[in-house]
Amino acid sequence: MAEPRSLVSASVPHNPMVLPTPEGSTLEMDPLEYTLRKHLPRKLPKRRNDVYVNMKTDFKAQLARCQKLVDAHREICIHGLGLAINRAINIALQLQMSSQGALQLAANTSTVELIDDLEPEDPDEAGEPLTRTRNNSAIHIKVFHPNA
């Protein structure tokens, strides 16, 4: 009979991250030594009829806010980034359904460049703060009353 395996002795694979440097070389870093700080996109439109959907706020609250804006403005623009794309689409479709066809939708997709900061956990032992650039998908849905 085989001996049972010990869970304590099992090792977790350690995968260092490789980041490109401005000089064209690469830098290997230990992800356990850095804290990732994600930032919002650089350029966000700031109109009164823009709504930025996220996954932290309650869906019904976001839908109610969009409904108020649709009632007050001729059109609104619902923006969703990354994981919030599905929620933005769902909100736009719920608005269209509740208006019984009085609202129309026009959707555009894009890719947004995001910059993250990698800050050392222990400033004495680790190196200097690093930045990482990544791309994320986005959707922009115009919800509007068509001209009669």
QUICOR-V473709 format. One record per residue. RES is the residue in one small letter. PHI is phi in radians with two decimals (NA if undefined). OMEGA is omega in radians with two decimals (* if undefined). NEAR is the number of other ideal C-beta (glycine too) atoms within 12 Angstrom. Layout:
BEGIN
<<RES	PHI	OMEGA	NEAR> <RES	PHI	OMEGA	NEAR>>
END
This chain:
BEGIN
<<m	NA	-3.10	3> <a	-1.35	3.11	4> <e	-1.29	3.10	6> <p	-1.19	3.12	8> <r	-1.37	3.12	8> <s	-1.58	3.11	8> <l	-1.29	-3.11	8> <v	-1.20	-3.07	8> <s	-1.42	3.13	9> <a	-1.19	-3.13	8> <s	-1.78	3.08	8> <v	-1.58	-3.14	9> <p	-1.12	-3.12	6> <h	-1.86	-3.10	11> <n	-1.98	3.09	11> <p	-1.23	3.11	15> <m	-1.56	3.08	20> <v	-2.00	-3.12	15> <l	-2.00	3.06	23> <p	-1.30	3.09	17> <t	-1.82	3.13	16> <p	-1.05	-3.12	11> <e	-1.36	3.14	7> <g	1.78	3.11	7> <s	-1.55	3.11	10> <t	-2.09	-3.12	13> <l	-2.21	3.11	21> <e	-1.66	-3.12	17> <m	-2.34	3.12	26> <d	-1.54	-3.11	21> <p	-1.14	3.12	20> <l	-1.32	-3.10	18> <e	-1.62	-3.08	24> <y	-2.22	3.04	28> <t	-1.86	-3.12	18> <l	-1.55	3.09	24> <r	-2.02	-3.12	17> <k	-1.53	3.13	19> <h	-2.05	3.05	20> <l	-1.28	3.08	19> <p	-1.03	-3.09	25> <r	-1.15	-3.03	11> <k	-1.91	3.06	12> <l	-2.05	3.06	18> <p	-1.07	-3.07	18> <k	-2.17	3.08	11> <r	-1.62	-3.13	15> <r	-1.17	-3.09	15> <n	-1.73	3.04	24> <d	-1.67	3.10	24> <v	-2.19	3.10	38> <y	-1.82	-3.08	33> <v	-1.50	3.06	37> <n	-2.35	-3.10	23> <m	-1.67	-3.11	18> <k	-1.53	-3.11	12> <t	-1.39	3.14	18> <d	-1.04	-3.10	14> <f	-1.04	-3.11	20> <k	-1.10	3.11	14> <a	-1.17	3.12	17> <q	-1.17	3.11	30> <l	-1.13	3.12	28> <a	-1.11	3.11	19> <r	-1.12	3.11	26> <c	-1.12	3.13	40> <q	-1.10	3.09	26> <k	-1.07	-3.14	17> <l	-1.17	3.11	26> <v	-1.12	3.12	33> <d	-1.20	-3.08	20> <a	-1.58	-3.08	14> <h	-2.10	3.10	21> <r	-1.23	3.11	18> <e	-2.61	3.02	28> <i	-2.28	3.09	36> <c	-2.17	-3.14	34> <i	-1.76	-3.11	44> <h	-1.95	3.06	40> <g	-2.30	-3.10	34> <l	-2.17	3.07	31> <g	1.11	-3.10	26> <l	-1.11	-3.10	16> <a	-1.42	3.13	28> <i	-1.06	-3.14	29> <n	-1.06	3.14	19> <r	-1.17	3.11	32> <a	-1.10	3.11	40> <i	-1.10	-3.14	24> <n	-1.08	3.12	25> <i	-1.10	-3.14	41> <a	-1.08	3.13	38> <l	-1.19	3.08	22> <q	-1.13	3.10	26> <l	-1.10	-3.13	37> <q	-1.14	-3.13	29> <m	-1.16	-3.11	17> <s	-1.26	3.11	19> <s	-1.51	3.14	21> <q	0.98	3.06	8> <g	1.53	-3.13	12> <a	-1.35	3.14	17> <l	-1.90	3.04	31> <q	-2.08	-3.10	21> <l	-2.13	3.00	31> <a	-2.40	-3.05	19> <a	-1.93	3.02	23> <n	-2.26	3.06	18> <t	-1.95	3.11	18> <s	-2.71	3.02	20> <t	-2.03	-3.08	17> <v	-1.94	3.10	27> <e	-1.51	3.13	20> <l	-2.01	3.11	25> <i	-2.07	3.12	20> <d	-1.92	3.05	24> <d	-1.77	3.03	18> <l	-1.95	-3.09	29> <e	-1.78	-3.13	21> <p	-1.14	3.08	22> <e	-1.14	-3.14	18> <d	-2.05	-3.07	13> <p	-1.05	-3.12	13> <d	-1.31	-3.06	8> <e	-1.58	-3.05	11> <a	-1.43	-3.13	19> <g	-1.39	-3.11	20> <e	-1.45	3.12	15> <p	-1.06	-3.13	19> <l	-2.08	3.03	29> <t	-2.14	3.14	23> <r	-2.34	3.11	26> <t	-1.83	3.10	20> <r	-2.52	3.12	20> <n	-1.85	3.12	16> <n	-2.42	3.13	24> <s	-1.34	3.12	23> <a	-2.49	3.04	32> <i	-2.29	3.12	32> <h	-2.27	-3.05	31> <i	-1.97	3.06	39> <k	-1.57	3.10	30> <v	-1.94	-3.01	39> <f	-2.56	3.01	25> <h	-1.55	3.14	21> <p	-1.22	3.10	16> <n	-1.22	3.14	7> <a	-1.52	*	4>>
END
